[in-house]
Amino acid sequence: MAIFDRLPPRKDIIPVYAVIVFMVYGWTIFKFNYAMSGWLFFLTFGEVVDVLTYVMTVNFFESAMILLGIVALAVVLPRAWFADAFVARGAVLSASALGLMMYVADQFGEKSYYPSEIVRWLPAILLAAGLFVYALGRVQFARKAIEFFADRSIIFLYVSIPVSILSALAVLARNLF
């Protein structure tokens, strides 16, 4: 029962999930639109819709897994470190981690192009990100601004969740029938 007491309240989890959805789905739609101009030469409209349904389904599960990791951090870390400012720190942590992943994915197209320095600098990057997340949670103005943005990001959930559920049902139906 002690684990459930350490979980952040739902009203704090939803804005963090909204920031994750904003970043993941926004990046996917950007990349999808970029690639679609080339796909139109060799894919039919139905195949493009199939790709979109698979992508939205993957985004739904990817966003949920990222949120699960952040909630797990809130449960494991001391309450004063993370849970007291869960919305601000969770939003900054997810945005900075996803932003770093987007940067790396955009700069280096294939795994063979990834520089070996990334692995060597990873502990320093993680430490700097952790200090950044902790510091922004302590600065009152930054904390309020991040919480304001996270709260306003909830509007994306009204579109992304139904689209993701419909996409998951379409993927499930396509693979079962």
Sequence and secondary structure as in RCSB ss.txt:
>XXXX:A:sequence
MAIFDRLPPRKDIIPVYAVIVFMVYGWTIFKFNYAMSGWLFFLTFGEVVDVLTYVMTVNFFESAMILLGIVALAV
VLPRAWFADAFVARGAVLSASALGLMMYVADQFGEKSYYPSEIVRWLPAILLAAGLFVYALGRVQFARKAIEFFA
DRSIIFLYVSIPVSILSALAVLARNLF
>XXXX:A:secstr
 HHHHHS  HHHHHHHHHHHHHHHHHHHHHHHHHHHHHHTTTS HHHHHHHHHHHHHHHHHHHHHHHHHHHHHHH
HS TTTTGGGHHHHHHHHHHHHHHHHHHHHHH SSGGGS THHHHHHHHHHHHHHHHHHHHHH HHHHHHHHHHH
HHGGGGHHHHHHHHHHHHHHHHHHHH 
